[in-house]
Amino acid sequence: MTLKGKTALVTGSTSGIGLGIALKLAEAGADLVLNGFGDAPAAVAQVAQYGGRVVHHPADMADPQAIAGMIDFALAEFGAVDILINNAGIQHVAAVEDFPVERWDAIIAINLSAVFHTTRLALPGMRERGWGRIINVASVHGLVGSREKAAYVAAKHGVLGLTKVVALETATTAITCNALCPGWVLTPLVQQQIDERSARLGDADAAREGLLAEKQPSLAFVEPAQLGELTLFLCSDAAAQVRGAAWNMDGGWAAQ
């Protein structure tokens, strides 16, 4: 398929899942607006290798005004946001009674509220142009729970609910809204959890294998490029009637 002439905005795309998705969209011909606090020049260079136009905006996804500024920037640069990938996310692990209030607020703001803000701002243009794709990177934790991840699990369940509402509100249009629900992907967020386990166990390999064995029956990490390929499918005409789906790519996690 080709996405020539389409512009995609991918939040949290300077590394990990977001960068993997951005690379696949660029390979298919889309122009890209990247976002994130990682190594922006390196990410832009990677995505630009496919020949499309690539820019970066450093919006803090916890700040609604910054999000509005990013959408305005994308429209000024490209004239459209045809594909919106809501991927930015943060994590904190603690029992509910020990969970820092400020971490709860930050996780809800970045993992859930930001999805609302980008969507509400991108939808009018999609309606005007008569086409759009909104893909929310949720998590298998939007489908199931885990201990000590109250804010993350709550936010990702909320993302799936918001995905369904937007899908219903756009059901008679050529705009679709769906969610990806990955299991363990070897991103900086997950690497941090492996490092914490490794510090306790004194064995990096055991920490990695133990993390996978607890939840993911395939005993293999999902790859960002695989999520990019699924994103391409959801952008295609073949997926025109995939609406409000929570598509898990989790190595069998949610099948248990």
Summary of the structure (lengths in Angstrom):
residues: 256
radius of gyration: 17.6
end to end distance: 34.3
largest distance: 56.4
contacts: 897
relative contact order: 0.14
helix: 53%
strand: 15%
